[in-house]
Structure formats: C-alpha cells, structure tokens
Amino acid sequence: MASNDKFELRGVNHIALVTSDMARTVRFYRDVLGFEVVEAAPPGDDCGWALLRLGEAELMLNTAYETDERPPAPDPARVAGHADTTLFFGCPDVDAAYAHVRERGALVEKPTVRGYGMKQLSLADPDGYGLCFQWPAEAA
C-alpha cells in the first residue's frame, strides 16, 4: 500500500490522442521517438487505434477518421486545440533523447534549462500535440 494509506497509482494514461493520419503518426512515434507498438486494431500502421510504449510511458492513439472517410487535409477547426496539449515525459537523459530524435531526422532545438530548473527538449508530433522530454537540471 502507498504511504498515504489510501491507494497506489502506477502511471496514468489519457483517453487517446486523436490523429488525422494514423499511419503517419504511428511511424513518427515508432520510427522517430522509438516507441513500440504494443497493440493495434486492426493490426498494422494504418489502424484505427494503437497502444504504444517506451520504457514506462504508454500512449494511446485513435484515428479521427475511418480510412475511407479521411479528408485530403485535416479540418483546421478540429485540430486547432492540439497545440494547447503537451505531454510531459520524465526523461533522465534529455541530451540522449535530443541525439536520438536528431539522428532520425527530427528538426528540434537543443534542450533548454528553464527558470524553474527543468532541462527540457520540446517538439511537436505530426498532429501538432506538444511533447516535452524533461528532467531536473541538477540531476541531469
């Protein structure tokens, strides 16, 4: 039992990030960031739903459109709020994460130490969701 004598938590997962192009998004998280596709329904990159994992971090993706209903371009009104969503990942070696994504072609700025003491690497996924890999600077 946890020290609060009430209950124990071991992580959290949001409902799912909604993507306008599942195959593109799966390739980004798998091939650029290094996530493993744990489950996909149906199987394959162009699935309707996927569970991905990297270390202890899990991420669910859900398609915004069925394959036969996908518009040629995402609806701007639908994705306008994505930039207001950022996922923060605990990442003890932010510099290694930076090197990893750069080696795989991601255009990212070098990690920055913020005024509140966190070393952070920030980038966006293909749907405009923010991703921040961070760790306390004094521990990094």
N, C-alpha and C positions, 0 to 999 in steps of 0.2 A: 504494500500500500504506500502511496505517496506520503511525503512528510506532512501534507495538510490534512491527513486522516479522512479525506472525503473520497477522492478518486484519483486515478492516474491517467494521464494522457501520454500518448506516444506519437505525436505528429498530428498534422491536420491536412486535409485536402479540400479545396474548394469544390464547388459543383462541377465545373469544367470550363476551360477556356473555349470559346466558340471561334471557329476558324472558317474563313470563306473558301479555303482550298486545303483540304486535309492532307493530300499527298505532299504539297509544298511545305506545310507546317511540320509534318512528321519528319521529312528529310532534314529540316533545319534543326529540330531538337535532337534527332538521332545523329546525323552526319556532322553537324557543326558543333553542337554542345556535348554530344556523347551520351545522351540518354539511351536506354534500352527500351524497346517496345515490349512490354510485358504481356499485354493483351490488345487485340484489335478486333473489332466486329464491323463488317466481316474482315477476315484476315487480309493483310496487305496494306500498302501505304495509302491507298485511296479508300480508306474505311470510313465508317460513319462515327465511330467512337474509338478512342485509344487510351490506354493507361501506359504511361512511360515512367521510368525510374532511373535515377542517377544517384548512387550512394543511398542515403536515407530519404532523399527527396522524391516524391511522387507527383505526377502531373497528369491530369485528365484532359483530353481534347475531345471536342464534339463538333461535328460539322454544322455549319449554319444552313447548308442547302444539301438536299439529296443530289447525287451526281447528275441526274437528268434534269434538275431544276436550277443548277448553278448558273447565275448570270455571267456575262462576259467580264464584268468587273464588279467588285464588291459594292454594295449600296453604301454610299458615304454616310448617310444618316445612321445606318446600323452600326458602323464601326467607329463613329465619332468619339464614343466614350472609351475606346480601348486605351488611348494614351493616358487616361486617368487611372488606369490599373497597372500597378507594378508588383511583381512577385519578388520577394527578397529571399535569397538563398544564403544560408550560412556556408561560407567557403573559406576554410583556414588558409589556403594559399591562393590569394586573389591574383598574384602575378602568374602563377601556373595556369589559372583559368584564362587570363589575358593571352598568354602564349598559345594555349590550346585553340582558342577561337580564331586568333590571327592566322595560325597555321592552316586553318580550314577555310580561309577566305573572308572571314567577317571583318567588316570595317568598323573598328571600335577605337575609342580614345583610350590612352593609358589609364590605369587605375588612379584614383584620386583619394587623398585622405581628407575627409570632411571635417568641419569645425567641431563636430560632436564626437570625433575620434574614430570613425569607421573608415577603413580603407575599402573603396567601392569600385567595382567595374560595372558600368551601366551600358545597356544596349537594348534594342527593341527586337521583338520577333517579327515574322513576316506580316502578322496582322496588326502590328502596332502596340502590342502589350509590352510594357516595360519589364525588363529583367535586371536585377541588381544582385551581383555576387559580392558579398561583404564579410568583413571580419574586423574585430577591434584592431586598430593600427598598432598599438603597443604589443599585441600578441602575434601580429603577422610576421 
